[in-house]
Amino acid sequence: MSITTEPETLGELIADCASIPPSLRAENVPLPREAAAPWTVDDHCHAQVAELDAYV
């Protein structure tokens, strides 16, 4: 397989992924973690679905 073309088979894709250096693999790169803001339902949000029997 050439590095200038997309893999054409699953085997080629697996081989490409296997050749990624360990230092670049996601499990070796720490991701920044930030606490998400707590999720709340305000009156406006609740009013949008208050009259619905089933919210889809």
C-alpha positions as CSV (number, residue, x, y, z in Angstrom):
1,M,0.0,0.0,0.0
2,S,1.2,3.5,-0.8
3,I,1.0,6.2,1.9
4,T,-0.5,8.5,-0.7
5,T,-3.7,6.5,-1.2
6,E,-6.5,5.5,1.0
7,P,-6.7,1.8,2.2
8,E,-8.9,-0.2,-0.1
9,T,-9.4,-3.2,2.3
10,L,-9.9,-3.7,6.0
11,G,-6.6,-5.5,6.1
12,E,-4.8,-2.5,4.7
13,L,-6.5,-0.2,7.2
14,I,-5.5,-2.5,10.1
15,A,-1.9,-2.6,8.8
16,D,-1.9,1.2,8.6
17,C,-3.2,1.6,12.1
18,A,-0.7,-1.0,13.4
19,S,2.2,1.1,12.0
20,I,1.2,4.2,14.1
21,P,4.1,4.9,16.5
22,P,3.2,4.2,20.1
23,S,4.0,7.8,21.1
24,L,1.1,9.0,18.8
25,R,-1.5,6.5,19.9
26,A,-4.5,8.0,21.8
27,E,-4.0,5.8,24.9
28,N,-0.5,7.4,25.4
29,V,-1.6,11.0,24.9
30,P,-3.3,12.5,28.0
31,L,-6.4,14.4,27.2
32,P,-7.2,17.6,29.0
33,R,-10.1,17.0,31.3
34,E,-12.4,19.8,32.5
35,A,-15.4,19.4,34.7
36,A,-18.6,20.1,32.8
37,A,-21.0,22.6,34.1
38,P,-23.9,20.9,35.9
39,W,-27.0,20.4,33.7
40,T,-30.2,21.9,34.9
41,V,-33.7,22.3,33.5
42,D,-35.1,25.8,33.8
43,D,-38.7,26.8,33.6
44,H,-38.5,27.7,29.9
45,C,-37.0,24.3,28.9
46,H,-39.7,22.5,31.0
47,A,-42.5,24.6,29.5
48,Q,-41.5,23.4,26.0
49,V,-42.4,19.8,26.8
50,A,-44.8,20.1,29.7
51,E,-47.9,19.4,27.6
52,L,-46.4,16.5,25.6
53,D,-47.4,13.0,26.5
54,A,-44.2,11.6,25.2
55,Y,-41.1,13.6,24.6
56,V,-39.3,12.3,21.5
